[in-house]
Amino acid sequence: MGDWLTRIARIEALEDAAFDAGLVAEMERHAARARARPLRFATPTFKEYDTPDIKGCGRNSFPAFSITGGACALDCDHCKAKILEPMIPATKPQILDQKVRALIAAQGLQGFLLSGGSNRKNEIRYERFYPVIEGLKRDFPELRIAIHTALTNAAGARRMEGAGVDTAMMDVIGSDDTIRDVYHLDRPVEDFEETLAALTATGMEISPHIVIGLHYGTLRGEARALEMVARYPTKALVLVVVMPFYAEPGTFATPDTADVGRIFLEAREVLADRDVLLGCARPAGMHKRVTDAYAVMAGLDGIAFPAEGALGVAALTGRSWEQAHACCSIKLGGPARASAGCAA
């Protein structure tokens, strides 16, 4: 049979990939822990997706809406508001209401992500959209709604919960330097922890995000961010990797895949009692294939838009899997099952 490193090289999509032998061996030593956790491949419908292994869904079963269109006042160095571009603009409450109801009627929409650009304080002003959410949840109780919160306080968190939001997501940053230099934001790490505390005091499911390599591609603050998440009862942790092609040329390095894989292992160890997921954002190409292979081997619970080769790594590590057409941090449908169809 051979060890994992030898067997990975036999997967066609990974035959030219470079893996850290020591890291793979460390992951293999924890193989039983990884096998015990079912793996979920998330293929939400807010972007096109198709690989030889896993197919996306043609229906808009879980789209993303931006209440600011493509506008964001922060214009963070790593993003430049590009993450908003594929989202459906819904800049007025009535537009959101009309579009969601139309998609429910025409395409069986199961839920959606609500997002938008931040103001200069890293806040997103959702208040005028909450009556729409309340009406949608009243008329369609099974509809699942996720929201990118940005920074908020206890009152803001309770208002989200009261409107009917199911899952709240926020970036957790563990470095004051990164907040200042990359986010152009004059707020300390403690404000991010206060937001996390406020959200976890509600009944919503909380899935914070940590961006690996956020400080211009280097590791700074990730360990502190992980410690912060561990202190609060979150449903899951979503890890993503900074994508330098969004930034000004030359400002960001691409994080080394082995460094990323080690953070996967650390997160799996620290958060053994909850889901650890690999979210949508990460560099493309072979970097993504290697990153996703590490995520499978480390025992992460879910991967959004998995790269070619991920299914092969799941097979060689003995991990069962399912597919769902929703955000990786939202659970839709019934028990796990291998599926390439659109009935998540």
Steps between C-alpha positions, in 0.01 A plus 500: 500500500775747590489807721284805429776694326565214258132442433420868445754507217284242318202739488512651152410853609779495760778313321702821452416649840763572766407393853690540827593141589523568874162672507331219306655246737368697800154505346518127432576437867158651574324297228250342740389844620444615142312185394257545787377832357275500189613747236264750338569649158309828477408635157284810564349648188644851523771404253544258211662171595583186306781244534543147365440371855207709626242708317337823609129569491338697219219622725536804723438299817729709722606836350677793664357854506688824563306790650766744373549355154874515432571791738711478818639797693792311650654383171722254690833424336432127461151528352447837328125419518547229235330239718173692457506487119343153450222573751152604390451873570204576728554859604141558615288283729227457238756376248620232742145395577399479134810310391484246781131430448551466125782250552293299746219476246715431195800305627415362842739725688586346838679792657739785432800692625453869576813711478622842398784748518599652833501862608819659636440339841472150349125491555232398251169683539242223470229663711260591219523145360391325821126541434552319168675213678218486754242480223691233308545286812131539583390389152775240447600362843744245350700769318856515635662844522868568562648846549847657497481711814821709488544665843196542721396524865262312728195697385588450135547128550162468673334689213643255248374210707158661540465545124547126447863470388615139540878524460729797564852524358779744583874532440709456814833684479769447762744778411460876555757557225289306251183687595677833450712423192284260298148602608581874531303484823560676830357234729685254727494121511279527808215641288500182295488288815215713636304437180565127533381510861184692404412260219558183703272635774206461259328188372642538149756253369831689488768409246795739527761519222878525527687617189835319490777729373289815534808708589632529144537125467695446822374336818425756770215475747354168380593321823346777712186497286472124550533545876220758492267268311576215741374711792146531364227244413507532122333245273801483272817673388548584133858531380580676174829595335580849377482532121775733372346546156236727656772735629728756336782314321799439723332579832418143607699179502316171453499308831697177488271199479688322778447798734130486413489126566660544841231748597241243390656248738520752786137602453390137491685437827377811682137471381454127526141545618369700201511524123805649330432588136696624199304787348469638148800734488844356423756528219417309183693244296737246651511699824129430546540131419774460762313713756184292457696177530646622829147593617379145436804339664487733802142395573318822417125447487415685180645656186329760282543451125752214535789483255574209271663223699313565825264210440795270432667607825175436687496147357859419591455634855178302546272800554131488409357811336184684399426795273270795568422813298523748786764694691743264669388628842128438439352152518208430268308181445527160657774251582834481322506337162720502193312706247571696184145619455329822597284364782725599786 
